[in-house]
Amino acid sequence: MFPIYIFICLGLTQFIVLPVFDRYDWLLFFCMLMQVLMVRLGIESMDELKVITVFHLIGLVMEIFKVNMGSWTYPEEAFFKVYGVPLFSGFMYASVASYLCQFWRRFDVELMKWPSLFLTIPLAAAIYLNFFTHHYILDLRWILFVLVALTFYQAQLTFSVNRRHFKIPILMFFLLIGFLIWIGENIATFLGAWQYPNQHGSWELVHLGKISSWLLLMIVSFLIVANLKVVKSKIK
């Protein structure tokens, strides 16, 4: 619901000029309204809201860094804009967290042969840090992919749909969701959410190489949610 809602808002504000506020500020208002409604209507719990807020902050920090490194830009004006990044952008990361939390709860997700927290937490931290450090030192993403494969080659995810149980290797799950995020990125850039350097003149398909970036980001997102679920189950 949340990602689709964001796409709808992007589309409407792209073709309909709303009064008083800038487009990015309207998008922030719409995203905040959706988040409040989801909690008030019981679609999301307060615990899930806490996780989503963490994703919002993590995403916003990375956005500020990447924009100021010239990786992409938000060309339109906005009052609620920090170092070139409109605050609504954090909700795009939060929508991924929202999806993961909802998927986990509604489809009775269980993890099989899940590696130790002593492996998954440092790996998630290393992947996230590489988004920053590769601007200054060697990009380690392919080494990280190897480490991900070695860490999760046995791990599987099970879920239920209409009382039918399904099982999928976690590495395949990462790849599928990362690809879906890349498709979503193409929709978002087409609707003017942000621009890559090659899209300033006219819109172009986002480079296929970006799939590897979103795959790594998806892995970080899933590891945060999964590790929180693992820790919470042990506390219970």
RAMONOR-V192141 format. One line per field, one symbol per residue. ss: DSSP state (H for helix, E for strand, C for the rest). phi: phi as a letter, one per 30 degrees, with the letter a starting at -180 (. if undefined). burial: I if it has 16 or more other C-alpha atoms within 10 Angstrom, else O. A space follows every 50 residues. Layout:
ss = ???
phi = ???
burial = ???
This chain:
ss = CHHHHHHHHHHHHHHCCCCCCCHHHHHHHHHHHHHHHHHHCCCCCHHHHH HHHHHHHHHHHHHHHHHHCCCEECCCCCCCEECCEECCHHHHHHHHHHHH HHHHHHCCCEEECCCCHHHHHHHHHHHHHHHHHCCCCCCCHHHHHHHHHH HHCCCEEEEEECCEEEEEEHHHHHHHHHHHHHHHHHHHHHCCCCEEHHHC CCCCCCCCCHHHHHHHHHHHHHHHHHHHHHHHHHHC
phi = .dddddddddddddcbdddicdeddddddddddddddddddidbdddddd dddddedddddddeddddcidabcdddadcbchicddddddddddddeed ddedddchdbcchdddedcddddddddddddcdddcbddcdddddddddd dcdcdbccabbhiccbbbeddddedddedddddddddddddidabdedcd dadbedeeddeddddddddedddddddddddddddd
burial = OIIOOIIOIIIOIOOOOOOOOIIIIIIIOIIOOIIOOIOOOOOIOOOIIO IIIIIIIIIIOIIIIIIOOOOIIIOOOIOOIOOIIIIIIIIIIIIIIIOI IIOIOOOOIIIOOIOOOOOIOOIIOIIIOIIOOOOOOOOOIOOIOOOIOO IIIOIIIIIOOOOOOOOOIIIOOIIOIIIOIIOOIIIIIIIIIIIIOOIO OOOOOIOOOOIIIIIIIIIIIIIIIIIOOIOOOOOO
